[in-house]
Amino acid sequence: MKQLKPLILFQKRIVPPALLISIALGILLFREPWGIGLVFLVVAPVLHYYTYEIRSENEYVFYYNLGFSRLALWMATFGIGLVLTVLSFLL
């Protein structure tokens, strides 16, 4: 549980806007629920890159001090994307 709180804090700036964008684009482009998952797989890493690599690069130091490497944070973003994609295919 101690390791989950920093990941939730990290993903709080990525998942909500990525999900809103994915829902809008998924419905417009694919008109199927699985389209939302596919779009999220692209949008979430792009938002992660923009938010943490371009806008506020120094925030990685905060998460590094909590025990998360940059690779672990990227893997968490891709993992959430894969989970949402699988769930959208099951709908």
TIVO-2410 file (N, C-alpha, C; in nm, 3 decimals):
# residues 91
REC num residu      c1      c2      c3 atome chaine
REC   1      M   0.082  -0.120   0.000     N      A
REC   1      M   0.000   0.000   0.000    CA      A
REC   1      M   0.086   0.126   0.000     C      A
REC   2      K   0.201   0.116   0.066     N      A
REC   2      K   0.290   0.232   0.073    CA      A
REC   2      K   0.342   0.271  -0.065     C      A
REC   3      Q   0.364   0.173  -0.151     N      A
REC   3      Q   0.415   0.200  -0.285    CA      A
REC   3      Q   0.304   0.242  -0.381     C      A
REC   4      L   0.181   0.215  -0.346     N      A
REC   4      L   0.069   0.247  -0.435    CA      A
REC   4      L   0.034   0.395  -0.434     C      A
REC   5      K   0.047   0.461  -0.321     N      A
REC   5      K   0.011   0.603  -0.312    CA      A
REC   5      K   0.094   0.692  -0.405     C      A
REC   6      P   0.227   0.676  -0.413     N      A
REC   6      P   0.302   0.759  -0.508    CA      A
REC   6      P   0.265   0.732  -0.654     C      A
REC   7      L   0.233   0.605  -0.686     N      A
REC   7      L   0.192   0.575  -0.823    CA      A
REC   7      L   0.058   0.640  -0.856     C      A
REC   8      I  -0.032   0.640  -0.761     N      A
REC   8      I  -0.161   0.706  -0.783    CA      A
REC   8      I  -0.140   0.856  -0.800     C      A
REC   9      L  -0.055   0.913  -0.719     N      A
REC   9      L  -0.023   1.055  -0.731    CA      A
REC   9      L   0.039   1.086  -0.867     C      A
REC  10      F   0.127   1.000  -0.912     N      A
REC  10      F   0.192   1.019  -1.042    CA      A
REC  10      F   0.091   1.010  -1.155     C      A
REC  11      Q   0.006   0.909  -1.150     N      A
REC  11      Q  -0.088   0.885  -1.259    CA      A
REC  11      Q  -0.207   0.981  -1.257     C      A
REC  12      K  -0.226   1.052  -1.147     N      A
REC  12      K  -0.338   1.144  -1.134    CA      A
REC  12      K  -0.332   1.256  -1.238     C      A
REC  13      R  -0.213   1.290  -1.282     N      A
REC  13      R  -0.198   1.395  -1.382    CA      A
REC  13      R  -0.205   1.341  -1.525     C      A
REC  14      I  -0.207   1.210  -1.540     N      A
REC  14      I  -0.206   1.151  -1.674    CA      A
REC  14      I  -0.340   1.086  -1.707     C      A
REC  15      V  -0.389   1.000  -1.620     N      A
REC  15      V  -0.505   0.916  -1.653    CA      A
REC  15      V  -0.633   0.995  -1.679     C      A
REC  16      P  -0.676   1.088  -1.593     N      A
REC  16      P  -0.804   1.156  -1.622    CA      A
REC  16      P  -0.807   1.230  -1.757     C      A
REC  17      P  -0.705   1.313  -1.790     N      A
REC  17      P  -0.714   1.377  -1.922    CA      A
REC  17      P  -0.699   1.278  -2.037     C      A
REC  18      A  -0.616   1.176  -2.018     N      A
REC  18      A  -0.599   1.076  -2.123    CA      A
REC  18      A  -0.727   0.998  -2.145     C      A
REC  19      L  -0.798   0.969  -2.038     N      A
REC  19      L  -0.923   0.896  -2.051    CA      A
REC  19      L  -1.030   0.980  -2.121     C      A
REC  20      L  -1.038   1.107  -2.087     N      A
REC  20      L  -1.136   1.194  -2.155    CA      A
REC  20      L  -1.106   1.207  -2.304     C      A
REC  21      I  -0.980   1.227  -2.336     N      A
REC  21      I  -0.940   1.238  -2.477    CA      A
REC  21      I  -0.966   1.107  -2.549     C      A
REC  22      S  -0.935   0.996  -2.483     N      A
REC  22      S  -0.954   0.864  -2.545    CA      A
REC  22      S  -1.100   0.832  -2.568     C      A
REC  23      I  -1.184   0.869  -2.474     N      A
REC  23      I  -1.328   0.845  -2.494    CA      A
REC  23      I  -1.379   0.925  -2.614     C      A
REC  24      A  -1.341   1.051  -2.620     N      A
REC  24      A  -1.387   1.135  -2.732    CA      A
REC  24      A  -1.334   1.084  -2.866     C      A
REC  25      L  -1.204   1.059  -2.874     N      A
REC  25      L  -1.146   1.012  -3.000    CA      A
REC  25      L  -1.189   0.870  -3.034     C      A
REC  26      G  -1.200   0.785  -2.933     N      A
REC  26      G  -1.242   0.647  -2.958    CA      A
REC  26      G  -1.382   0.639  -3.015     C      A
REC  27      I  -1.472   0.721  -2.963     N      A
REC  27      I  -1.609   0.721  -3.015    CA      A
REC  27      I  -1.614   0.784  -3.154     C      A
REC  28      L  -1.539   0.892  -3.173     N      A
REC  28      L  -1.540   0.958  -3.304    CA      A
REC  28      L  -1.476   0.872  -3.413     C      A
REC  29      L  -1.364   0.810  -3.382     N      A
REC  29      L  -1.290   0.737  -3.484    CA      A
REC  29      L  -1.338   0.594  -3.505     C      A
REC  30      F  -1.369   0.524  -3.396     N      A
REC  30      F  -1.398   0.380  -3.407    CA      A
REC  30      F  -1.543   0.344  -3.385     C      A
REC  31      R  -1.615   0.424  -3.308     N      A
REC  31      R  -1.756   0.398  -3.276    CA      A
REC  31      R  -1.778   0.264  -3.206     C      A
REC  32      E  -1.674   0.215  -3.140     N      A
REC  32      E  -1.680   0.091  -3.064    CA      A
REC  32      E  -1.606   0.110  -2.933     C      A
REC  33      P  -1.644   0.036  -2.828     N      A
REC  33      P  -1.574   0.051  -2.700    CA      A
REC  33      P  -1.425   0.016  -2.706     C      A
REC  34      W  -1.388  -0.081  -2.789     N      A
REC  34      W  -1.247  -0.119  -2.796    CA      A
REC  34      W  -1.161  -0.008  -2.853     C      A
REC  35      G  -1.219   0.084  -2.927     N      A
REC  35      G  -1.145   0.197  -2.981    CA      A
REC  35      G  -1.093   0.289  -2.872     C      A
REC  36      I  -1.168   0.298  -2.763     N      A
REC  36      I  -1.125   0.382  -2.651    CA      A
REC  36      I  -0.994   0.328  -2.593     C      A
REC  37      G  -0.985   0.198  -2.578     N      A
REC  37      G  -0.864   0.136  -2.526    CA      A
REC  37      G  -0.745   0.155  -2.617     C      A
REC  38      L  -0.767   0.140  -2.747     N      A
REC  38      L  -0.657   0.159  -2.842    CA      A
REC  38      L  -0.607   0.302  -2.842     C      A
REC  39      V  -0.699   0.395  -2.838     N      A
REC  39      V  -0.658   0.536  -2.836    CA      A
REC  39      V  -0.587   0.568  -2.705     C      A
REC  40      F  -0.632   0.509  -2.594     N      A
REC  40      F  -0.567   0.533  -2.465    CA      A
REC  40      F  -0.423   0.483  -2.467     C      A
REC  41      L  -0.398   0.373  -2.536     N      A
REC  41      L  -0.261   0.321  -2.546    CA      A
REC  41      L  -0.167   0.420  -2.612     C      A
REC  42      V  -0.219   0.507  -2.695     N      A
REC  42      V  -0.136   0.609  -2.760    CA      A
REC  42      V  -0.136   0.740  -2.681     C      A
REC  43      V  -0.252   0.780  -2.633     N      A
REC  43      V  -0.265   0.910  -2.568    CA      A
REC  43      V  -0.194   0.914  -2.433     C      A
REC  44      A  -0.204   0.809  -2.354     N      A
REC  44      A  -0.143   0.810  -2.219    CA      A
REC  44      A   0.009   0.828  -2.225     C      A
REC  45      P   0.082   0.753  -2.309     N      A
REC  45      P   0.226   0.779  -2.316    CA      A
REC  45      P   0.261   0.917  -2.370     C      A
REC  46      V   0.181   0.969  -2.461     N      A
REC  46      V   0.207   1.103  -2.513    CA      A
REC  46      V   0.188   1.206  -2.403     C      A
REC  47      L   0.082   1.194  -2.325     N      A
REC  47      L   0.061   1.285  -2.213    CA      A
REC  47      L   0.169   1.269  -2.106     C      A
REC  48      H   0.210   1.146  -2.083     N      A
REC  48      H   0.319   1.121  -1.988    CA      A
REC  48      H   0.445   1.193  -2.035     C      A
REC  49      Y   0.476   1.178  -2.161     N      A
REC  49      Y   0.594   1.243  -2.216    CA      A
REC  49      Y   0.585   1.394  -2.203     C      A
REC  50      Y   0.472   1.450  -2.242     N      A
REC  50      Y   0.457   1.595  -2.236    CA      A
REC  50      Y   0.460   1.646  -2.092     C      A
REC  51      T   0.388   1.578  -2.004     N      A
REC  51      T   0.376   1.625  -1.866    CA      A
REC  51      T   0.507   1.613  -1.788     C      A
REC  52      Y   0.572   1.498  -1.799     N      A
REC  52      Y   0.687   1.473  -1.713    CA      A
REC  52      Y   0.823   1.486  -1.782     C      A
REC  53      E   0.829   1.480  -1.911     N      A
REC  53      E   0.957   1.494  -1.980    CA      A
REC  53      E   0.980   1.637  -2.028     C      A
REC  54      I   0.874   1.703  -2.069     N      A
REC  54      I   0.890   1.837  -2.126    CA      A
REC  54      I   0.856   1.945  -2.022     C      A
REC  55      R   0.736   1.938  -1.965     N      A
REC  55      R   0.690   2.045  -1.876    CA      A
REC  55      R   0.758   2.047  -1.741     C      A
REC  56      S   0.765   1.936  -1.674     N      A
REC  56      S   0.820   1.935  -1.538    CA      A
REC  56      S   0.913   1.815  -1.518     C      A
REC  57      E   1.026   1.824  -1.580     N      A
REC  57      E   1.123   1.714  -1.579    CA      A
REC  57      E   1.178   1.687  -1.439     C      A
REC  58      N   1.185   1.788  -1.357     N      A
REC  58      N   1.243   1.773  -1.223    CA      A
REC  58      N   1.154   1.694  -1.127     C      A
REC  59      E   1.032   1.667  -1.164     N      A
REC  59      E   0.944   1.589  -1.076    CA      A
REC  59      E   0.988   1.444  -1.066     C      A
REC  60      Y   1.067   1.396  -1.160     N      A
REC  60      Y   1.118   1.260  -1.151    CA      A
REC  60      Y   1.202   1.242  -1.025     C      A
REC  61      V   1.268   1.347  -0.981     N      A
REC  61      V   1.351   1.339  -0.860    CA      A
REC  61      V   1.264   1.307  -0.739     C      A
REC  62      F   1.146   1.366  -0.732     N      A
REC  62      F   1.054   1.340  -0.622    CA      A
REC  62      F   1.017   1.191  -0.618     C      A
REC  63      Y   0.981   1.135  -0.732     N      A
REC  63      Y   0.941   0.995  -0.736    CA      A
REC  63      Y   1.061   0.902  -0.719     C      A
REC  64      Y   1.178   0.945  -0.764     N      A
REC  64      Y   1.300   0.867  -0.744    CA      A
REC  64      Y   1.330   0.856  -0.595     C      A
REC  65      N   1.309   0.963  -0.521     N      A
REC  65      N   1.331   0.960  -0.377    CA      A
REC  65      N   1.230   0.870  -0.305     C      A
REC  66      L   1.118   0.845  -0.366     N      A
REC  66      L   1.018   0.753  -0.310    CA      A
REC  66      L   1.042   0.609  -0.354     C      A
REC  67      G   1.145   0.586  -0.437     N      A
REC  67      G   1.181   0.451  -0.477    CA      A
REC  67      G   1.138   0.410  -0.617     C      A
REC  68      F   1.098   0.505  -0.700     N      A
REC  68      F   1.055   0.474  -0.836    CA      A
REC  68      F   1.152   0.530  -0.938     C      A
REC  69      S   1.198   0.447  -1.027     N      A
REC  69      S   1.285   0.495  -1.134    CA      A
REC  69      S   1.198   0.548  -1.247     C      A
REC  70      R   1.261   0.615  -1.341     N      A
REC  70      R   1.189   0.667  -1.457    CA      A
REC  70      R   1.128   0.551  -1.537     C      A
REC  71      L   1.204   0.442  -1.548     N      A
REC  71      L   1.155   0.325  -1.621    CA      A
REC  71      L   1.033   0.265  -1.553     C      A
REC  72      A   1.034   0.257  -1.420     N      A
REC  72      A   0.919   0.202  -1.348    CA      A
REC  72      A   0.794   0.288  -1.370     C      A
REC  73      L   0.811   0.417  -1.373     N      A
REC  73      L   0.697   0.506  -1.396    CA      A
REC  73      L   0.643   0.492  -1.538     C      A
REC  74      W   0.733   0.478  -1.635     N      A
REC  74      W   0.689   0.456  -1.772    CA      A
REC  74      W   0.617   0.321  -1.784     C      A
REC  75      M   0.670   0.219  -1.717     N      A
REC  75      M   0.606   0.087  -1.722    CA      A
REC  75      M   0.468   0.091  -1.657     C      A
REC  76      A   0.452   0.170  -1.552     N      A
REC  76      A   0.321   0.185  -1.489    CA      A
REC  76      A   0.221   0.249  -1.586     C      A
REC  77      T   0.267   0.347  -1.661     N      A
REC  77      T   0.179   0.412  -1.760    CA      A
REC  77      T   0.138   0.313  -1.868     C      A
REC  78      F   0.234   0.237  -1.920     N      A
REC  78      F   0.200   0.137  -2.022    CA      A
REC  78      F   0.114   0.025  -1.965     C      A
REC  79      G   0.139  -0.012  -1.840     N      A
REC  79      G   0.059  -0.117  -1.777    CA      A
REC  79      G  -0.087  -0.076  -1.762     C      A
REC  80      I  -0.110   0.046  -1.720     N      A
REC  80      I  -0.247   0.095  -1.709    CA      A
REC  80      I  -0.312   0.099  -1.846     C      A
REC  81      G  -0.236   0.139  -1.946     N      A
REC  81      G  -0.288   0.141  -2.083    CA      A
REC  81      G  -0.326   0.002  -2.132     C      A
REC  82      L  -0.242  -0.096  -2.101     N      A
REC  82      L  -0.273  -0.234  -2.143    CA      A
REC  82      L  -0.396  -0.288  -2.071     C      A
REC  83      V  -0.407  -0.259  -1.943     N      A
REC  83      V  -0.524  -0.305  -1.867    CA      A
REC  83      V  -0.652  -0.243  -1.923     C      A
REC  84      L  -0.650  -0.113  -1.950     N      A
REC  84      L  -0.769  -0.049  -2.005    CA      A
REC  84      L  -0.801  -0.098  -2.146     C      A
REC  85      T  -0.698  -0.130  -2.223     N      A
REC  85      T  -0.721  -0.183  -2.357    CA      A
REC  85      T  -0.786  -0.320  -2.350     C      A
REC  86      V  -0.737  -0.406  -2.264     N      A
REC  86      V  -0.796  -0.539  -2.249    CA      A
REC  86      V  -0.941  -0.527  -2.200     C      A
REC  87      L  -0.964  -0.441  -2.102     N      A
REC  87      L  -1.101  -0.422  -2.053    CA      A
REC  87      L  -1.193  -0.369  -2.162     C      A
REC  88      S  -1.144  -0.279  -2.246     N      A
REC  88      S  -1.229  -0.227  -2.352    CA      A
REC  88      S  -1.259  -0.333  -2.459     C      A
REC  89      F  -1.166  -0.425  -2.481     N      A
REC  89      F  -1.193  -0.533  -2.576    CA      A
REC  89      F  -1.295  -0.632  -2.520     C      A
REC  90      L  -1.301  -0.643  -2.388     N      A
REC  90      L  -1.397  -0.735  -2.327    CA      A
REC  90      L  -1.539  -0.681  -2.324     C      A
REC  91      L  -1.553  -0.550  -2.342     N      A
REC  91      L  -1.689  -0.492  -2.342    CA      A
REC  91      L  -1.762  -0.526  -2.465     C      A
***
